[in-house]
Amino acid sequence: MGIPEDLGLEVGDLVKVRKGDIVYEGIVMPKHSYSAPDILVIKLGSGYNIGVRIDSSTYIEVISRRKPGDQRQRMISPTPKGSGSSVKVIGTGVR
């Protein structure tokens, strides 16, 4: 299994992770294939994802659990043609 399952956490849970004097708060994210087995990935409020190495000195508090079926979807509404909004891309070199 691995972290987060071994800790009883699910993707989407809001957690507080304390390692010594450092405290992180964020949403549990799925692990990627490059994560070590003892790493918990959380999304911080700033939007950054971080990996926290879990060991015997780590304290994890579940602030709230993800509700079943609670999937946040972002809908991007298309801009109608002729609305005046446009995106311009400028290439400044070749690499």
C-alpha positions as CSV (number, residue, x, y, z in Angstrom):
1,M,0.0,0.0,0.0
2,G,2.2,2.9,1.2
3,I,1.6,6.4,2.4
4,P,-1.1,7.8,2.6
5,E,-3.1,4.5,2.9
6,D,-1.0,3.1,5.7
7,L,-1.8,6.2,7.8
8,G,-5.5,5.9,7.2
9,L,-5.5,9.0,5.0
10,E,-7.3,9.4,1.7
11,V,-6.6,11.7,-1.2
12,G,-8.5,14.9,-0.6
13,D,-8.2,14.8,3.2
14,L,-7.2,18.1,4.8
15,V,-4.3,17.5,7.2
16,K,-1.8,19.2,9.4
17,V,1.7,17.7,9.4
18,R,4.1,18.6,12.2
19,K,7.8,17.8,12.0
20,G,9.6,19.3,14.9
21,D,9.0,23.1,14.8
22,I,7.7,23.0,11.3
23,V,4.0,22.7,10.5
24,Y,2.5,22.2,7.1
25,E,-1.3,22.2,6.3
26,G,-2.7,21.0,3.1
27,I,-4.7,18.5,1.1
28,V,-3.4,15.0,0.6
29,M,-2.5,14.4,-3.0
30,P,-1.9,11.2,-4.9
31,K,1.6,10.0,-5.1
32,H,3.5,9.9,-8.3
33,S,5.8,7.1,-9.6
34,Y,8.9,8.9,-8.4
35,S,7.9,9.3,-4.7
36,A,9.7,7.3,-2.1
37,P,7.5,5.0,-0.1
38,D,7.8,7.2,3.1
39,I,6.8,10.4,1.4
40,L,3.3,12.1,1.9
41,V,2.4,14.6,-0.9
42,I,0.3,17.5,0.2
43,K,-1.0,20.6,-1.7
44,L,-0.4,23.8,0.4
45,G,-2.7,26.8,0.4
46,S,-0.3,28.5,-1.9
47,G,-1.0,25.9,-4.5
48,Y,2.4,24.3,-4.3
49,N,2.7,20.5,-3.8
50,I,5.3,19.3,-1.4
51,G,6.5,15.9,-0.2
52,V,7.0,15.4,3.5
53,R,9.1,12.4,4.7
54,I,7.1,10.6,7.3
55,D,9.0,9.0,10.2
56,S,8.5,8.3,13.9
57,S,8.9,12.0,14.8
58,T,6.1,13.1,12.4
59,Y,2.7,14.0,13.8
60,I,-0.3,14.1,11.5
61,E,-3.7,15.5,12.4
62,V,-6.7,15.1,10.1
63,I,-8.5,18.4,10.0
64,S,-11.3,17.2,7.7
65,R,-12.1,14.2,5.6
66,R,-13.0,14.4,1.9
67,K,-16.7,13.7,1.5
68,P,-17.5,10.8,-0.8
69,G,-18.4,12.2,-4.3
70,D,-16.8,15.6,-3.4
71,Q,-14.9,16.3,-6.6
72,R,-14.1,19.8,-7.5
73,Q,-14.3,20.5,-11.1
74,R,-13.2,23.6,-12.8
75,M,-15.2,24.7,-15.7
76,I,-13.8,27.1,-18.1
77,S,-16.4,28.9,-20.1
78,P,-15.4,29.7,-23.6
79,T,-15.2,33.3,-24.6
80,P,-17.6,34.0,-27.5
81,K,-16.0,35.0,-30.7
82,G,-15.9,38.7,-31.3
83,S,-16.0,39.5,-27.5
84,G,-12.8,41.5,-27.8
85,S,-10.7,39.1,-25.7
86,S,-7.8,37.5,-27.4
87,V,-4.5,35.9,-26.5
88,K,-1.3,36.9,-28.4
89,V,1.9,34.8,-28.3
90,I,5.2,36.3,-29.1
91,G,8.2,34.1,-29.8
92,T,11.5,35.8,-29.0
93,G,14.0,33.1,-29.9
94,V,14.7,29.5,-30.6
95,R,16.2,27.2,-28.1
